[in-house]
Amino acid sequence: MITFLASIVLLIIGYFTYGKYIEKVFGVKEERTTPAYVNADGVDYIPMSTKKNSMIQLLNIAGTGPVFGPIMGALYGPVAFIWIVVGCIFAGAVHDYLTGMISIRNKGAHLPELATKFLGKAMKHVVNAFAVLLLLLVGTVFVSTPASLLNLLLDGKVALGILIAVIFIYYILATLLPVDKIIGRLYPYFGAILLISAVGIGVGLIVKGAPIPELSLSNFHPDNAPIFPLLFFTITCGALSGFHATQTPIISRTTQKESQGRKIFYGMMIAEGIIAMIWAAAAMSLFDGYGGLQELLAAGGPGAIVSEVSTLMLGAIGGTLAVLGVIVLPITSGDTAFRSARMIIAEYLNLAQKKMSSRLWIAVPLFAISVVLTQIDFNILWRYFSWANQATAVIALFVGAMYLYIAKKNYWISLIPGTFMLCMVITYILNAQIGFRLPMNIAWYGGFTGTIILVALFFRQANKARAANLPLEVDISHYKKVS
């Protein structure tokens, strides 16, 4: 219990200390007009309050990742707590803040456009394809997982196919309509359900004195699976997730002032880390050790853990509310995944999105492909998603490092976590069954070698960009503010 409580305290302290430092390094320009006003279009660029933006951001980034990931990561033991705390403060929250703020400085640009600008034109097609693929995988996965949980909650009384169809219809509306019509109105209520369920589980663990394992040498890592690199692909949301880099530009287009960025981007990542801590602790403590957890995971997957934990901690009624909170998570990430994909493709094709016909032209093929993807085994989709997710995080961290390098600021805050995860990403795909299936020792050699080469190329590109005085932000002096 002490390790659990101390970890949550450290996450909160991290927001007020390291988060403040990151904000200082970046350098907020309070007087600079944000894209919400400069590019106001009544669809994607709409100024909204800090409270509303924060809640939408939290729900955007917190899919089933900070629940399912930590539940599966609990098999690694209390070392999972270390990754959630360290990863969240020094990698994930930095990743989210820099992506969001750099996007604000560049007309609310999405990651592919930022990567093209800061990492070179050769990245344009690669990152666009990568980002759209990731978002399609996320959207598809986040159709099937909430539908399965709802099917379980309703005891199979409503067919799974019907639930999937209903979720798809909601996603289509959320993708096409202005951001303040559905997302802006429903998310505060969804957020309340999410927070009540997470806080309820956390308080239940403390009040009932759940036997949450303490961090020690004897139980540091009770499972035989290697921590490196697998842990960093098991627990992503809640520590570091590239999916967030596709979501923050949605809110960079609705943020009123740059000073709101630390609360919206850095702060909501910390909140997600706390949610991840609660579910990791619950999974570690409530099933007669790691053997019981493994058995339940094998029998019913993470969804079964969610249902069991919710009922044990909060009873039948409270447990139902908690499960609803978990169902909300993937739905409120799936809808914005498709919305982000639409916006990224529109940017790539330079297609204005004010007209409904322009949005439909992009959205219809996206949903058609997603329907086909739902026929693929969920476990296979999840493995590809995990790797694509962390590869995207690496790209975003290197964009942040490049921005700070050109600005002659402390770029190590982004380059160090980016380099670490780059090594993990290369090693993982060289060894994984979905990758090249090389022996782990060879995969490590490849990971270290590839990382050294790519970091060297980064510095080469960074020196060229600095020498060329690459502009860090879009000049807005000739824009007329729309209020």
C-alpha positions as CSV (number, residue, x, y, z in Angstrom):
1,M,0.0,0.0,0.0
2,I,2.9,2.4,0.8
3,T,4.4,1.9,-2.7
4,F,0.9,2.6,-4.3
5,L,0.2,5.7,-2.3
6,A,3.8,7.1,-2.7
7,S,3.5,6.6,-6.5
8,I,0.4,8.6,-6.7
9,V,1.9,11.4,-4.5
10,L,5.0,11.4,-6.8
11,L,2.8,11.8,-9.9
12,I,1.1,14.8,-8.3
13,I,4.4,16.3,-7.3
14,G,5.7,15.7,-10.8
15,Y,2.9,17.9,-12.2
16,F,3.8,20.9,-9.9
17,T,7.6,20.6,-10.3
18,Y,8.8,18.9,-13.5
19,G,5.7,20.1,-15.3
20,K,6.4,23.6,-14.3
21,Y,10.0,23.2,-15.5
22,I,8.9,21.8,-18.9
23,E,6.6,24.8,-19.3
24,K,9.5,27.2,-18.4
25,V,11.8,25.5,-20.9
26,F,9.3,25.7,-23.7
27,G,8.5,29.4,-23.0
28,V,4.8,30.3,-23.0
29,K,3.8,33.4,-25.0
30,E,0.6,34.6,-23.3
31,E,0.1,37.4,-25.8
32,R,0.2,35.1,-28.8
33,T,-3.2,34.5,-30.3
34,T,-4.1,30.8,-30.5
35,P,-5.4,28.9,-33.6
36,A,-8.8,28.7,-31.9
37,Y,-9.2,32.4,-32.8
38,V,-6.9,32.9,-35.7
39,N,-8.3,29.9,-37.7
40,A,-11.8,29.8,-36.3
41,D,-14.0,27.8,-38.7
42,G,-16.9,26.7,-36.5
43,V,-16.0,23.0,-37.0
44,D,-12.5,22.1,-35.7
45,Y,-11.2,25.5,-34.6
46,I,-13.5,26.7,-31.8
47,P,-12.3,28.3,-28.5
48,M,-13.4,26.4,-25.4
49,S,-12.8,26.7,-21.7
50,T,-9.8,25.2,-19.9
51,K,-12.1,22.9,-17.9
52,K,-13.9,21.6,-21.0
53,N,-10.6,21.2,-22.9
54,S,-9.0,19.4,-20.0
55,M,-11.8,16.9,-19.7
56,I,-12.0,16.3,-23.5
57,Q,-8.2,15.8,-23.6
58,L,-8.3,13.3,-20.8
59,L,-11.1,11.3,-22.4
60,N,-9.4,11.6,-25.8
61,I,-6.1,10.1,-24.6
62,A,-7.5,7.6,-22.0
63,G,-8.9,4.7,-24.1
64,T,-8.8,1.3,-22.6
65,G,-5.0,1.7,-22.5
66,P,-4.7,3.0,-18.9
67,V,-7.0,0.2,-17.8
68,F,-6.2,-2.9,-19.9
69,G,-2.5,-2.1,-20.2
70,P,-1.8,-1.8,-16.5
71,I,-4.0,-4.8,-15.8
72,M,-1.8,-6.9,-18.1
73,G,1.3,-5.1,-16.9
74,A,0.5,-6.1,-13.3
75,L,1.9,-9.5,-14.2
76,Y,5.3,-7.9,-14.1
77,G,4.9,-7.0,-10.5
78,P,5.6,-3.6,-8.7
79,V,8.1,-2.7,-11.4
80,A,5.0,-1.6,-13.3
81,F,4.6,1.1,-10.7
82,I,8.1,2.4,-11.5
83,W,7.4,2.6,-15.2
84,I,4.0,4.4,-14.7
85,V,5.5,7.0,-12.5
86,V,8.8,7.6,-14.3
87,G,7.3,7.1,-17.8
88,C,4.4,9.5,-17.1
89,I,6.4,12.3,-15.5
90,F,9.5,12.3,-17.7
91,A,8.2,10.8,-21.0
92,G,4.5,10.7,-21.5
93,A,3.5,14.1,-20.0
94,V,6.5,15.8,-21.8
95,H,5.5,14.1,-25.0
96,D,1.9,15.4,-24.7
97,Y,2.8,18.9,-23.6
98,L,5.4,19.5,-26.4
99,T,3.2,18.0,-29.1
100,G,0.2,20.2,-28.0
101,M,2.2,23.4,-27.6
102,I,4.2,23.0,-30.9
103,S,0.9,22.3,-32.6
104,I,-0.6,25.5,-31.1
105,R,2.4,27.5,-32.5
106,N,1.8,25.9,-36.0
107,K,-1.9,26.5,-36.6
108,G,-3.0,23.4,-34.8
109,A,-1.0,21.1,-37.1
110,H,-1.1,17.4,-36.6
111,L,1.9,15.2,-36.1
112,P,2.6,14.3,-39.8
113,E,2.7,18.0,-40.7
114,L,5.0,18.7,-37.7
115,A,7.3,15.8,-38.5
116,T,7.5,17.0,-42.1
117,K,8.5,20.5,-41.0
118,F,11.0,19.5,-38.2
119,L,12.3,16.1,-39.3
120,G,12.5,16.6,-43.1
121,K,10.2,16.3,-46.1
122,A,11.1,12.7,-46.5
123,M,9.0,12.0,-43.4
124,K,5.8,13.5,-44.9
125,H,4.4,10.4,-46.6
126,V,5.8,7.9,-44.0
127,V,4.4,9.7,-41.0
128,N,1.0,10.4,-42.6
129,A,0.6,6.7,-43.5
130,F,1.8,5.7,-40.1
131,A,-0.5,8.1,-38.2
132,V,-3.6,7.1,-40.2
133,L,-2.9,3.4,-39.8
134,L,-2.5,3.9,-36.0
135,L,-5.7,5.8,-35.8
136,L,-7.6,3.2,-37.9
137,L,-6.3,0.5,-35.6
138,V,-7.2,2.5,-32.5
139,G,-10.7,3.3,-33.8
140,T,-11.3,-0.3,-34.7
141,V,-10.0,-1.7,-31.4
142,F,-12.1,0.8,-29.6
143,V,-15.2,-0.3,-31.4
144,S,-14.8,-3.9,-30.4
145,T,-13.7,-3.5,-26.7
146,P,-16.5,-1.3,-25.5
147,A,-19.0,-3.4,-27.4
148,S,-17.7,-6.5,-25.7
149,L,-17.9,-4.9,-22.2
150,L,-21.4,-3.7,-22.9
151,N,-22.4,-7.2,-24.1
152,L,-20.9,-8.6,-20.8
153,L,-22.7,-5.9,-18.7
154,L,-26.0,-6.6,-20.4
155,D,-25.5,-10.4,-19.9
156,G,-25.7,-11.0,-23.7
157,K,-29.2,-9.7,-24.0
158,V,-28.2,-7.4,-26.8
159,A,-26.3,-8.9,-29.7
160,L,-22.7,-7.9,-30.0
161,G,-23.2,-7.0,-33.7
162,I,-26.0,-4.5,-32.7
163,L,-23.8,-2.9,-30.1
164,I,-20.9,-2.5,-32.6
165,A,-23.3,-0.9,-35.1
166,V,-24.6,1.6,-32.5
167,I,-21.0,2.6,-31.6
168,F,-20.1,3.0,-35.2
169,I,-23.1,5.3,-35.8
170,Y,-22.0,7.4,-32.8
171,Y,-18.4,7.5,-34.2
172,I,-19.6,8.7,-37.6
173,L,-21.6,11.6,-36.0
174,A,-18.7,12.6,-33.7
175,T,-16.3,12.5,-36.7
176,L,-18.5,14.7,-39.0
177,L,-20.2,17.2,-36.7
178,P,-18.5,20.3,-35.3
179,V,-16.4,19.5,-32.2
180,D,-18.7,21.5,-29.8
181,K,-21.9,19.7,-30.9
182,I,-21.4,16.2,-29.6
183,I,-17.9,15.9,-28.1
184,G,-18.0,19.3,-26.3
185,R,-21.4,18.6,-24.9
186,L,-21.2,14.9,-23.9
187,Y,-17.6,14.6,-22.7
188,P,-18.2,16.5,-19.3
189,Y,-20.8,13.8,-18.4
190,F,-18.6,11.0,-19.7
191,G,-15.7,12.5,-17.7
192,A,-17.8,12.5,-14.5
193,I,-18.5,8.8,-14.9
194,L,-14.9,8.0,-15.6
195,L,-13.5,10.0,-12.6
196,I,-16.2,8.6,-10.2
197,S,-15.4,5.0,-11.2
198,A,-11.6,5.5,-11.0
199,V,-11.8,7.3,-7.6
200,G,-14.2,4.7,-6.3
201,I,-11.9,1.8,-7.1
202,G,-8.9,3.7,-5.6
203,V,-10.7,4.6,-2.4
204,G,-12.0,1.0,-2.2
205,L,-8.5,-0.4,-2.4
206,I,-7.4,1.9,0.5
207,V,-10.5,1.5,2.7
208,K,-10.6,-2.3,2.3
209,G,-6.8,-2.6,2.9
210,A,-6.2,-4.4,-0.4
211,P,-2.9,-6.4,-0.2
212,I,-1.1,-4.3,-2.8
213,P,2.5,-5.6,-3.1
214,E,5.3,-3.3,-2.0
215,L,8.3,-2.7,-4.2
216,S,11.2,-4.9,-3.0
217,L,14.0,-7.1,-4.4
218,S,12.0,-10.2,-3.6
219,N,9.0,-9.3,-5.8
220,F,10.5,-6.7,-8.1
221,H,9.6,-8.9,-11.1
222,P,7.7,-12.1,-10.3
223,D,7.0,-13.1,-13.9
224,N,9.5,-14.8,-16.3
225,A,8.7,-12.4,-19.2
226,P,11.5,-10.0,-19.9
227,I,10.9,-6.4,-18.7
228,F,12.9,-5.0,-21.6
229,P,11.4,-4.3,-24.0
230,L,8.0,-6.0,-23.4
231,L,6.8,-3.9,-20.4
232,F,7.0,-0.7,-22.4
233,F,4.6,-2.1,-25.0
234,T,2.2,-3.6,-22.4
235,I,1.8,-0.4,-20.4
236,T,1.6,2.5,-22.9
237,C,-1.3,4.8,-22.0
238,G,-0.7,5.8,-18.4
239,A,3.1,6.1,-19.1
240,L,3.9,7.0,-22.7
241,S,1.6,6.6,-25.8
242,G,2.1,7.9,-29.3
243,F,-1.7,7.9,-29.8
244,H,-1.8,11.0,-27.6
245,A,0.2,12.8,-30.3
246,T,-2.7,12.3,-32.7
247,Q,-5.2,13.6,-30.1
248,T,-3.5,16.7,-28.7
249,P,-3.8,18.8,-31.9
250,I,-7.6,18.4,-31.6
251,I,-7.4,20.4,-28.4
252,S,-4.6,22.7,-29.6
253,R,-7.3,24.0,-32.0
254,T,-9.7,24.8,-29.2
255,T,-7.2,26.2,-26.5
256,Q,-7.8,29.8,-25.7
257,K,-4.3,30.7,-24.2
258,E,-0.9,29.1,-24.2
259,S,-0.7,29.3,-20.4
260,Q,-3.6,26.7,-20.3
261,G,-1.3,24.1,-21.9
262,R,0.3,22.7,-18.8
263,K,-3.0,21.9,-17.2
264,I,-4.6,20.6,-20.4
265,F,-1.6,18.5,-21.8
266,Y,0.8,17.8,-19.0
267,G,-1.8,17.7,-16.3
268,M,-4.2,15.3,-18.0
269,M,-1.4,12.9,-18.7
270,I,-0.7,12.8,-15.0
271,A,-4.4,12.2,-14.4
272,E,-4.2,9.2,-16.8
273,G,-1.1,8.0,-14.9
274,I,-3.1,8.0,-11.7
275,I,-5.9,6.0,-13.4
276,A,-3.3,3.5,-14.6
277,M,-1.8,3.2,-11.0
278,I,-5.3,2.4,-9.6
279,W,-6.0,-0.4,-12.1
280,A,-2.5,-1.9,-11.8
281,A,-2.7,-2.0,-8.0
282,A,-6.2,-3.5,-8.2
283,A,-5.0,-6.3,-10.6
284,M,-2.0,-7.1,-8.4
285,S,-3.9,-7.3,-5.2
286,L,-7.3,-8.9,-5.6
287,F,-6.8,-12.3,-7.2
288,D,-4.7,-14.5,-4.9
289,G,-1.4,-13.4,-6.4
290,Y,-0.1,-13.4,-9.9
291,G,-1.2,-17.0,-10.6
292,G,-4.8,-16.1,-10.0
293,L,-4.4,-13.0,-12.1
294,Q,-3.0,-15.0,-15.0
295,E,-5.8,-17.6,-14.8
296,L,-8.5,-14.9,-14.9
297,L,-6.7,-13.1,-17.8
298,A,-6.5,-16.3,-19.7
299,A,-10.2,-17.1,-19.1
300,G,-11.8,-13.8,-19.8
301,G,-9.1,-11.2,-20.7
302,P,-8.8,-7.7,-19.1
303,G,-12.5,-7.2,-19.4
304,A,-13.1,-9.9,-16.9
305,I,-10.7,-8.3,-14.5
306,V,-12.5,-5.0,-14.9
307,S,-15.8,-6.6,-14.0
308,E,-14.4,-8.5,-11.1
309,V,-12.6,-5.6,-9.6
310,S,-15.6,-3.3,-10.0
311,T,-17.9,-5.7,-8.2
312,L,-15.5,-6.5,-5.4
313,M,-14.7,-2.9,-4.6
314,L,-18.1,-1.2,-5.2
315,G,-20.8,-3.9,-5.1
316,A,-23.4,-4.5,-7.8
317,I,-24.6,-1.0,-8.4
318,G,-21.3,0.8,-7.9
319,G,-19.6,-1.9,-9.9
320,T,-21.9,-1.4,-12.8
321,L,-21.1,2.4,-12.7
322,A,-17.4,1.6,-12.6
323,V,-17.7,-0.7,-15.6
324,L,-19.6,2.1,-17.4
325,G,-16.7,4.4,-16.7
326,V,-14.3,1.9,-18.3
327,I,-16.7,1.6,-21.3
328,V,-16.6,5.3,-21.7
329,L,-12.8,5.3,-22.1
330,P,-12.5,3.5,-25.4
331,I,-15.6,5.2,-26.9
332,T,-14.3,8.6,-26.1
333,S,-10.9,7.8,-27.7
334,G,-12.4,5.9,-30.7
335,D,-14.5,8.8,-31.8
336,T,-11.6,11.2,-31.7
337,A,-9.4,8.7,-33.4
338,F,-11.6,8.8,-36.5
339,R,-11.9,12.5,-36.2
340,S,-8.1,12.9,-36.1
341,A,-7.7,10.6,-39.1
342,R,-10.1,12.8,-41.0
343,M,-8.2,15.9,-40.1
344,I,-4.8,14.4,-40.9
345,I,-6.0,13.3,-44.4
346,A,-7.5,16.7,-45.0
347,E,-4.2,18.4,-44.2
348,Y,-2.3,16.0,-46.4
349,L,-4.7,16.7,-49.3
350,N,-5.1,20.3,-48.4
351,L,-8.8,19.9,-48.4
352,A,-10.9,22.4,-46.3
353,Q,-13.3,20.8,-43.9
354,K,-15.9,23.5,-43.5
355,K,-18.3,21.8,-45.9
356,M,-20.0,18.5,-44.9
357,S,-19.4,17.0,-48.3
358,S,-15.6,17.4,-47.9
359,R,-15.8,15.7,-44.5
360,L,-17.9,12.8,-45.9
361,W,-15.5,12.3,-48.8
362,I,-12.8,11.4,-46.3
363,A,-14.8,9.8,-43.6
364,V,-16.8,7.2,-45.6
365,P,-13.7,5.3,-46.8
366,L,-12.2,5.4,-43.3
367,F,-15.2,3.7,-41.8
368,A,-15.4,1.2,-44.6
369,I,-11.9,0.1,-43.9
370,S,-12.5,-0.1,-40.2
371,V,-15.5,-2.4,-40.7
372,V,-13.2,-4.8,-42.6
373,L,-10.6,-4.6,-39.8
374,T,-13.2,-5.6,-37.2
375,Q,-13.1,-9.1,-38.8
376,I,-9.4,-9.5,-37.8
377,D,-8.6,-11.2,-34.5
378,F,-8.4,-8.6,-31.7
379,N,-5.2,-9.9,-30.2
380,I,-3.4,-9.5,-33.6
381,L,-4.7,-6.0,-34.0
382,W,-3.6,-5.1,-30.4
383,R,-0.1,-6.3,-31.0
384,Y,0.3,-4.2,-34.1
385,F,-1.3,-1.2,-32.3
386,S,1.1,-1.5,-29.4
387,W,4.2,-1.3,-31.7
388,A,2.8,1.4,-34.0
389,N,1.7,3.4,-30.9
390,Q,5.2,3.5,-29.4
391,A,6.9,4.1,-32.7
392,T,4.6,7.2,-33.1
393,A,5.6,8.3,-29.6
394,V,9.3,8.2,-30.7
395,I,8.5,10.4,-33.7
396,A,6.7,12.9,-31.5
397,L,9.5,13.1,-29.0
398,F,12.0,13.7,-31.7
399,V,9.9,16.4,-33.1
400,G,9.9,18.0,-29.7
401,A,13.6,17.6,-29.3
402,M,14.2,19.2,-32.8
403,Y,12.0,22.2,-31.9
404,L,13.9,22.8,-28.7
405,Y,17.3,22.2,-30.4
406,I,16.6,24.8,-33.0
407,A,15.3,27.2,-30.3
408,K,18.6,26.6,-28.4
409,K,16.8,25.3,-25.4
410,N,17.1,22.1,-23.3
411,Y,16.3,19.5,-25.9
412,W,17.5,16.6,-23.7
413,I,14.1,16.6,-21.9
414,S,12.6,15.2,-25.1
415,L,15.6,13.5,-26.7
416,I,16.5,11.2,-23.8
417,P,13.1,9.5,-23.5
418,G,12.8,9.5,-27.3
419,T,16.2,7.7,-27.6
420,F,15.3,5.2,-25.0
421,M,12.0,4.3,-26.6
422,L,13.6,4.3,-30.1
423,C,15.9,1.5,-28.8
424,M,12.9,-0.4,-27.4
425,V,10.9,0.0,-30.6
426,I,13.6,-1.3,-32.9
427,T,14.5,-4.2,-30.5
428,Y,10.8,-5.2,-30.1
429,I,10.0,-5.4,-33.8
430,L,13.2,-7.3,-34.5
431,N,12.3,-9.9,-31.9
432,A,8.5,-10.0,-31.9
433,Q,6.3,-12.6,-33.6
434,I,4.6,-9.8,-35.6
435,G,8.1,-8.6,-36.7
436,F,11.3,-10.3,-37.8
437,R,11.4,-13.0,-35.1
438,L,15.1,-12.7,-34.5
439,P,16.7,-14.1,-31.3
440,M,16.6,-11.5,-28.4
441,N,20.4,-11.1,-28.3
442,I,20.5,-10.3,-32.0
443,A,17.5,-8.0,-31.6
444,W,19.4,-6.1,-28.9
445,Y,22.4,-5.6,-31.2
446,G,20.1,-4.3,-33.9
447,G,18.3,-2.1,-31.5
448,F,21.4,-0.4,-30.2
449,T,23.0,-0.1,-33.6
450,G,19.8,1.3,-35.2
451,T,19.4,3.8,-32.4
452,I,23.0,5.1,-32.7
453,I,22.6,5.6,-36.4
454,L,19.2,7.4,-36.2
455,V,20.3,9.7,-33.4
456,A,23.3,10.6,-35.4
457,L,21.0,11.4,-38.3
458,F,18.9,13.5,-36.0
459,F,21.8,15.7,-35.0
460,R,22.8,16.1,-38.6
461,Q,19.3,17.3,-39.5
462,A,19.1,19.4,-36.4
463,N,22.3,21.3,-37.2
464,K,21.1,21.9,-40.8
465,A,17.8,23.2,-39.5
466,R,19.4,25.5,-36.9
467,A,21.9,26.8,-39.5
468,A,19.0,27.5,-41.9
469,N,17.1,29.3,-39.1
470,L,14.0,27.1,-39.6
471,P,11.0,29.0,-38.4
472,L,9.6,27.4,-35.2
473,E,6.1,28.9,-35.5
474,V,3.6,30.1,-38.1
475,D,3.6,33.9,-38.5
476,I,0.2,35.1,-37.5
477,S,0.8,38.8,-37.8
478,H,-1.2,39.0,-41.1
479,Y,-4.1,37.0,-39.7
480,K,-7.2,38.7,-38.4
481,K,-8.4,37.3,-35.1
482,V,-11.8,35.8,-35.4
483,S,-13.8,36.0,-32.1
